[in-house]
Amino acid sequence: MAELSPHSGIIKDREHILPLRVYYEDTDAGGIVYYANYLKYMERGRSDMLRGLSINQADMLKFLDPDDIKFVVIRAEVDYVKPARLDDEITVHTSVSELGNASLVMTQDVRRDGEVLARGVVKAAALNQNDRPARLPGDVRDKLKKIVKVEDS
């Protein structure tokens, strides 16, 4: 019997793409995705983006290495454009738009058939074991550079 493993998406053209399906539990009384669930979809996108870049959050949270950090969201902004509905196949597109010394800004789109349903901007800070701001370790920074996307002006 073949072993099944979760799908963590792919990295393509400097962005991470995570496919998801809308389940009944994701919808509200009107049959559309409840607004807060877009934040959950985006969180999955960010977590799987890090996993796809071989940044192991679970290991870093053990703080065995003095350079280990944890990421915490310090700002989130979401624009809701169109509703997703039960059984829709959606994708979460995540890229890094700013890479600071101790933080990063990620832009995220939730799409259906290429059409944007929700657009988010999330800023995350790097903290050390004592919950103090910490510099991004060099190896983490190098991995994140692979998906830094400069916005067109």
N, C-alpha and C positions, 0 to 999 in steps of 0.2 A: 504494500500500500504506500503511495506517495505521501510525503509529509507536506502539509500546507503551512505556509508562513505568511504573515501579514505583508501586504504590499505597501512600500514606503514611498512610492512615486519615483520620479526620475528628475535628473538635472539636465536641462537642455537650454541652449542659448542664454546662459547666465541667469537662469531662474529654475526654481524647483517647482514641479507640477505634481500635485497629488490628486488622483481620481477618487471621488466619493459618490455615494448614492444617498438620496434623501429617503429616510425611513419615516413611518407613521409617527414615531415618537418625536421626530424633529419638527412636526407641524403644529400649528395652533388650531383654534376652533374654526378658523376660516379655511383650513386646508393648505395654508402656505407655511413656509419655514418661519418659525418663531424668530424674531430679530436677534435674540441673544445667542441662538445657535450658530449664527455666522461667526461670532467670536470663537466658538468652539471649533468650527471648521478651520479658522485661521490659526488657532493654537496647534491643531494637528499638523497643519502645513508647516509651521515654524519648527515644530519638534522633529518632523520627518525630514525637513531640510537639513537640520543639524545632523541627524542620523545619516543622511545621504552624503554628507561631507565628512563622515567619520569623526564627528565630534560627539563623544560619548558622555551625555549629561549624567547618566546614572553613576558612572565611574567618577566624574568630577565632583559629584555631591558627597562622595566619601572623604574628600579633602585629604587624600594620602600624599599628594604632591603640593608643595607650598604655593605653586602657581595655579592650583585649581580654583575655579570660579563657579558661580551659579548665575544664571540669567534671571532677571525679574523684569516684568513689564512695568514701566513707569508712565507710559502714556499710550492710549489707544484711541483712534478716531475711525469711524466707519460711516460711509455714505451708502445708503441702500437705494439701489437704482431700479431693480425689477425683482419680483418675487420668484423664489424657487418653490416647486410643488412636490408633493408625494411622488416618489419613484424617479424623480429627475436624476440624471447622471450629471454631476457637476465636477469641476476641477478647481483646486485652489492653487494659484500661482503666487510664488513668494520669491522676492529678490531683496538684496540689500541695497538701499539707496544711499546710506551714509554709514561710514565705518569710523568711529571715533576711537580715542584711546581706551575708554572704559565703557563704551556704549555702542549701539548700532541701531539704525532705523531701517525697518523692513517695510516694503510696500507689498500689498497683497490684493489680489483680485479673486473673487469667487465667480466662476463663469459656467454657463451652460451653452454648449455648442459654440464656443468662442465669444458669446455675448456676455458682457459684464453685468452681474447681478448685484454685487456689492464690492466696494473698494475700501481697503483699509490701510492705515499707516500706523505702525506700532514701533514704539521706541523701547528698547530693553537696555538695562544697565547690567554691568558685570559687578558682582559683589564677591568678597572673600568670605571665609568661614565665619568671620565676626560681623557679617552684614555691612561691611564698609566698602565703598567703591574700590575697585581693583582694575588694574590694566588688563586688557585682553592678552593672554599668553601668546607668544609669537607663533606657535603652531596653529592655534585657533584663528588668529588673525589671517595667517597665510591661507587657511582653508576657506575662510569667509570671503577672501578676495576673489575666489573663483566665481562668485555669483554677485559681485558688486555690479550694479547696473546704473549707469549715468542717465538721469532723466533728460529727455530732449527739451530744449528751451524754446 
